[in-house]
Amino acid sequence: MFWVLLLLLAWAAAGTACTRLCLAAVRAAAGDADARRGARRHELTLYEAAFLSGGPGRVADLTMVSMARQRRLLLAHTGWATVVDPRGRDDMERSVIGAIGPEGQNRIAPVRAAAASTDAVAGLADRLVDAGLAVPADTRTTVAAGVRQVQLAALAVLALGAIALLVPAQPDMPRTLVALWFALPLALTLSCLAIARVEVHPYSRWASPAGQRLLGALTRRATSGDDRTYLTTVAVRGVRAIGEPDLRAAFAHRDEPWREPHIGGA
């Protein structure tokens, strides 16, 4: 019977895709369990909070905003950055100054892109991944690929079921029963997607669940209204949290959203 062969193909597609997604989710959950134990002793810096909230580009934005508030970097509303104090106080500031170039002036967009690509930001990312606070690139891609495979498997089951129903009817098997048999692998794929939606949803693009918990705690503590609170808000929410219109306008000239570099696994 031709429909039985199609049913076997449907079960093979559904079973393989769901197994791969489950294995990816289990590995991600195991990494999060390890991260919870280390996260209790970790105190986020502003640079770490910026990376967990918005990635490398957010770290560059925070660094430039911090230097601008200290009058060591001028950010014009036209989208230009000018160095006032060429002595960077840490690796991030030195990365921004180096990205501006020897002339001491450059457009903010290329400065942001260059600073986000430096070894200082890559090292920060690696440390957060090792601490279990940032999502490793391979975890993001593996889980996302698993979800896509299950979605494709669900479509394949529907297509195979439709083909089975279009072939001439078998005298020993009513069409309703054939449809019921194909509904079983379809239910498997849909339930797997529903479970993945609940289990994998806590992961953001950059922060693991442990990292998100630390971000939440950092935000709740930032209530004093001082300069650190201001920078914490920028780190977590981005340049849209900047209160000064001219400074916010300076970042309106940025290039398209930052393309993520490869980040090593934990």
Contacts in CASP RR format, 6 or more apart in sequence:
PFRMAT RR
TARGET T0000
AUTHOR 0000-0000-0000
METHOD contacts of the structure
MODEL  1
MFWVLLLLLAWAAAGTACTRLCLAAVRAAAGDADARRGARRHELTLYEAA
FLSGGPGRVADLTMVSMARQRRLLLAHTGWATVVDPRGRDDMERSVIGAI
GPEGQNRIAPVRAAAASTDAVAGLADRLVDAGLAVPADTRTTVAAGVRQV
QLAALAVLALGAIALLVPAQPDMPRTLVALWFALPLALTLSCLAIARVEV
HPYSRWASPAGQRLLGALTRRATSGDDRTYLTTVAVRGVRAIGEPDLRAA
FAHRDEPWREPHIGGA
1 170 0 8 1.000
1 173 0 8 1.000
2 164 0 8 1.000
2 167 0 8 1.000
3 161 0 8 1.000
3 164 0 8 1.000
3 167 0 8 1.000
3 170 0 8 1.000
3 173 0 8 1.000
3 178 0 8 1.000
6 160 0 8 1.000
6 161 0 8 1.000
6 163 0 8 1.000
6 164 0 8 1.000
7 160 0 8 1.000
7 161 0 8 1.000
7 164 0 8 1.000
7 181 0 8 1.000
7 182 0 8 1.000
7 185 0 8 1.000
9 156 0 8 1.000
9 160 0 8 1.000
10 156 0 8 1.000
10 157 0 8 1.000
10 160 0 8 1.000
10 161 0 8 1.000
10 182 0 8 1.000
10 185 0 8 1.000
10 186 0 8 1.000
11 185 0 8 1.000
13 152 0 8 1.000
13 153 0 8 1.000
13 156 0 8 1.000
13 157 0 8 1.000
13 160 0 8 1.000
13 185 0 8 1.000
14 150 0 8 1.000
14 153 0 8 1.000
14 154 0 8 1.000
14 157 0 8 1.000
14 185 0 8 1.000
14 186 0 8 1.000
14 188 0 8 1.000
14 189 0 8 1.000
15 153 0 8 1.000
15 185 0 8 1.000
15 188 0 8 1.000
16 149 0 8 1.000
16 153 0 8 1.000
17 146 0 8 1.000
17 149 0 8 1.000
17 150 0 8 1.000
17 152 0 8 1.000
17 153 0 8 1.000
17 189 0 8 1.000
17 192 0 8 1.000
18 150 0 8 1.000
18 153 0 8 1.000
18 188 0 8 1.000
18 189 0 8 1.000
18 192 0 8 1.000
20 146 0 8 1.000
20 149 0 8 1.000
21 143 0 8 1.000
21 146 0 8 1.000
21 147 0 8 1.000
21 149 0 8 1.000
21 150 0 8 1.000
21 192 0 8 1.000
21 196 0 8 1.000
22 192 0 8 1.000
24 139 0 8 1.000
24 142 0 8 1.000
24 143 0 8 1.000
24 145 0 8 1.000
24 146 0 8 1.000
25 143 0 8 1.000
25 196 0 8 1.000
25 199 0 8 1.000
25 200 0 8 1.000
27 139 0 8 1.000
27 142 0 8 1.000
28 139 0 8 1.000
28 142 0 8 1.000
28 143 0 8 1.000
28 200 0 8 1.000
28 203 0 8 1.000
29 199 0 8 1.000
31 132 0 8 1.000
31 208 0 8 1.000
31 266 0 8 1.000
32 132 0 8 1.000
32 208 0 8 1.000
32 209 0 8 1.000
32 210 0 8 1.000
34 132 0 8 1.000
35 131 0 8 1.000
35 132 0 8 1.000
35 133 0 8 1.000
35 208 0 8 1.000
35 209 0 8 1.000
35 210 0 8 1.000
35 211 0 8 1.000
36 210 0 8 1.000
38 131 0 8 1.000
38 132 0 8 1.000
38 210 0 8 1.000
39 131 0 8 1.000
39 132 0 8 1.000
39 133 0 8 1.000
39 210 0 8 1.000
39 211 0 8 1.000
39 213 0 8 1.000
39 214 0 8 1.000
42 131 0 8 1.000
42 133 0 8 1.000
42 214 0 8 1.000
44 52 0 8 1.000
44 133 0 8 1.000
44 214 0 8 1.000
44 215 0 8 1.000
44 218 0 8 1.000
46 62 0 8 1.000
46 66 0 8 1.000
46 228 0 8 1.000
46 231 0 8 1.000
46 232 0 8 1.000
46 235 0 8 1.000
47 59 0 8 1.000
47 62 0 8 1.000
47 63 0 8 1.000
47 92 0 8 1.000
47 124 0 8 1.000
47 235 0 8 1.000
48 124 0 8 1.000
48 128 0 8 1.000
48 133 0 8 1.000
49 215 0 8 1.000
49 218 0 8 1.000
49 232 0 8 1.000
49 235 0 8 1.000
49 236 0 8 1.000
50 58 0 8 1.000
50 59 0 8 1.000
50 61 0 8 1.000
50 62 0 8 1.000
50 234 0 8 1.000
50 235 0 8 1.000
50 236 0 8 1.000
50 238 0 8 1.000
51 58 0 8 1.000
51 59 0 8 1.000
51 121 0 8 1.000
51 124 0 8 1.000
51 125 0 8 1.000
51 128 0 8 1.000
51 134 0 8 1.000
51 206 0 8 1.000
52 128 0 8 1.000
52 133 0 8 1.000
52 134 0 8 1.000
52 206 0 8 1.000
52 207 0 8 1.000
52 211 0 8 1.000
52 212 0 8 1.000
52 214 0 8 1.000
52 215 0 8 1.000
53 206 0 8 1.000
53 207 0 8 1.000
53 215 0 8 1.000
53 235 0 8 1.000
53 236 0 8 1.000
53 237 0 8 1.000
53 238 0 8 1.000
54 205 0 8 1.000
54 206 0 8 1.000
54 238 0 8 1.000
55 116 0 8 1.000
55 125 0 8 1.000
55 205 0 8 1.000
55 206 0 8 1.000
55 258 0 8 1.000
55 260 0 8 1.000
56 116 0 8 1.000
56 117 0 8 1.000
56 121 0 8 1.000
56 125 0 8 1.000
56 258 0 8 1.000
56 260 0 8 1.000
56 261 0 8 1.000
57 112 0 8 1.000
57 115 0 8 1.000
57 116 0 8 1.000
57 121 0 8 1.000
57 258 0 8 1.000
58 235 0 8 1.000
58 238 0 8 1.000
59 92 0 8 1.000
59 115 0 8 1.000
59 116 0 8 1.000
59 121 0 8 1.000
59 124 0 8 1.000
60 95 0 8 1.000
60 96 0 8 1.000
60 111 0 8 1.000
60 112 0 8 1.000
60 113 0 8 1.000
60 115 0 8 1.000
60 116 0 8 1.000
60 121 0 8 1.000
61 112 0 8 1.000
61 234 0 8 1.000
61 238 0 8 1.000
61 239 0 8 1.000
61 251 0 8 1.000
62 231 0 8 1.000
62 234 0 8 1.000
62 235 0 8 1.000
62 238 0 8 1.000
63 92 0 8 1.000
63 93 0 8 1.000
63 95 0 8 1.000
63 96 0 8 1.000
63 115 0 8 1.000
64 73 0 8 1.000
64 75 0 8 1.000
64 81 0 8 1.000
64 96 0 8 1.000
64 108 0 8 1.000
64 111 0 8 1.000
64 112 0 8 1.000
64 115 0 8 1.000
65 75 0 8 1.000
65 231 0 8 1.000
65 234 0 8 1.000
65 239 0 8 1.000
65 242 0 8 1.000
65 247 0 8 1.000
66 93 0 8 1.000
66 231 0 8 1.000
67 73 0 8 1.000
67 85 0 8 1.000
67 93 0 8 1.000
67 96 0 8 1.000
68 74 0 8 1.000
68 75 0 8 1.000
68 247 0 8 1.000
69 227 0 8 1.000
69 230 0 8 1.000
69 231 0 8 1.000
71 84 0 8 1.000
72 83 0 8 1.000
72 84 0 8 1.000
72 85 0 8 1.000
72 88 0 8 1.000
73 81 0 8 1.000
73 82 0 8 1.000
73 83 0 8 1.000
73 84 0 8 1.000
73 85 0 8 1.000
73 96 0 8 1.000
74 81 0 8 1.000
74 82 0 8 1.000
74 84 0 8 1.000
75 81 0 8 1.000
75 108 0 8 1.000
75 247 0 8 1.000
75 250 0 8 1.000
75 251 0 8 1.000
76 82 0 8 1.000
76 246 0 8 1.000
76 250 0 8 1.000
77 245 0 8 1.000
77 246 0 8 1.000
77 247 0 8 1.000
77 249 0 8 1.000
77 250 0 8 1.000
78 250 0 8 1.000
78 253 0 8 1.000
79 107 0 8 1.000
79 108 0 8 1.000
79 109 0 8 1.000
79 249 0 8 1.000
79 250 0 8 1.000
79 251 0 8 1.000
79 252 0 8 1.000
79 253 0 8 1.000
80 105 0 8 1.000
80 106 0 8 1.000
80 107 0 8 1.000
80 108 0 8 1.000
80 250 0 8 1.000
81 96 0 8 1.000
81 100 0 8 1.000
81 105 0 8 1.000
81 106 0 8 1.000
81 107 0 8 1.000
81 108 0 8 1.000
81 111 0 8 1.000
81 250 0 8 1.000
82 100 0 8 1.000
82 104 0 8 1.000
82 105 0 8 1.000
83 97 0 8 1.000
83 100 0 8 1.000
83 104 0 8 1.000
83 105 0 8 1.000
86 97 0 8 1.000
86 104 0 8 1.000
88 94 0 8 1.000
88 97 0 8 1.000
91 120 0 8 1.000
92 115 0 8 1.000
92 120 0 8 1.000
92 121 0 8 1.000
94 120 0 8 1.000
95 115 0 8 1.000
95 118 0 8 1.000
95 120 0 8 1.000
95 121 0 8 1.000
96 111 0 8 1.000
96 115 0 8 1.000
97 104 0 8 1.000
98 114 0 8 1.000
98 115 0 8 1.000
99 106 0 8 1.000
99 110 0 8 1.000
99 111 0 8 1.000
99 112 0 8 1.000
99 114 0 8 1.000
99 115 0 8 1.000
99 118 0 8 1.000
100 106 0 8 1.000
100 111 0 8 1.000
107 253 0 8 1.000
108 250 0 8 1.000
108 251 0 8 1.000
108 253 0 8 1.000
108 254 0 8 1.000
109 253 0 8 1.000
109 254 0 8 1.000
109 255 0 8 1.000
110 255 0 8 1.000
112 254 0 8 1.000
112 255 0 8 1.000
112 258 0 8 1.000
113 255 0 8 1.000
113 258 0 8 1.000
115 121 0 8 1.000
116 258 0 8 1.000
117 261 0 8 1.000
122 261 0 8 1.000
122 263 0 8 1.000
125 134 0 8 1.000
125 263 0 8 1.000
125 264 0 8 1.000
126 263 0 8 1.000
126 264 0 8 1.000
126 265 0 8 1.000
128 134 0 8 1.000
129 135 0 8 1.000
129 136 0 8 1.000
129 263 0 8 1.000
129 264 0 8 1.000
129 265 0 8 1.000
129 266 0 8 1.000
130 265 0 8 1.000
130 266 0 8 1.000
132 208 0 8 1.000
132 210 0 8 1.000
132 211 0 8 1.000
132 266 0 8 1.000
133 207 0 8 1.000
133 208 0 8 1.000
133 210 0 8 1.000
133 211 0 8 1.000
133 214 0 8 1.000
134 206 0 8 1.000
134 207 0 8 1.000
134 208 0 8 1.000
134 211 0 8 1.000
134 263 0 8 1.000
135 203 0 8 1.000
135 204 0 8 1.000
135 205 0 8 1.000
135 206 0 8 1.000
135 207 0 8 1.000
135 208 0 8 1.000
136 263 0 8 1.000
136 264 0 8 1.000
136 265 0 8 1.000
136 266 0 8 1.000
137 260 0 8 1.000
137 262 0 8 1.000
137 263 0 8 1.000
137 264 0 8 1.000
137 265 0 8 1.000
138 264 0 8 1.000
138 265 0 8 1.000
139 203 0 8 1.000
139 265 0 8 1.000
140 203 0 8 1.000
140 205 0 8 1.000
143 196 0 8 1.000
143 200 0 8 1.000
143 203 0 8 1.000
147 193 0 8 1.000
147 196 0 8 1.000
147 200 0 8 1.000
150 189 0 8 1.000
150 192 0 8 1.000
150 193 0 8 1.000
150 196 0 8 1.000
151 189 0 8 1.000
151 193 0 8 1.000
153 189 0 8 1.000
154 186 0 8 1.000
154 189 0 8 1.000
154 190 0 8 1.000
154 193 0 8 1.000
157 182 0 8 1.000
157 185 0 8 1.000
157 186 0 8 1.000
157 189 0 8 1.000
158 186 0 8 1.000
160 182 0 8 1.000
161 178 0 8 1.000
161 179 0 8 1.000
161 182 0 8 1.000
164 178 0 8 1.000
164 182 0 8 1.000
165 175 0 8 1.000
165 178 0 8 1.000
165 179 0 8 1.000
169 175 0 8 1.000
170 178 0 8 1.000
202 209 0 8 1.000
202 212 0 8 1.000
203 209 0 8 1.000
204 212 0 8 1.000
205 260 0 8 1.000
207 215 0 8 1.000
215 236 0 8 1.000
218 232 0 8 1.000
218 236 0 8 1.000
219 232 0 8 1.000
219 236 0 8 1.000
222 228 0 8 1.000
222 229 0 8 1.000
222 232 0 8 1.000
222 233 0 8 1.000
223 229 0 8 1.000
233 241 0 8 1.000
234 241 0 8 1.000
234 242 0 8 1.000
239 248 0 8 1.000
239 251 0 8 1.000
240 248 0 8 1.000
242 248 0 8 1.000
242 251 0 8 1.000
END
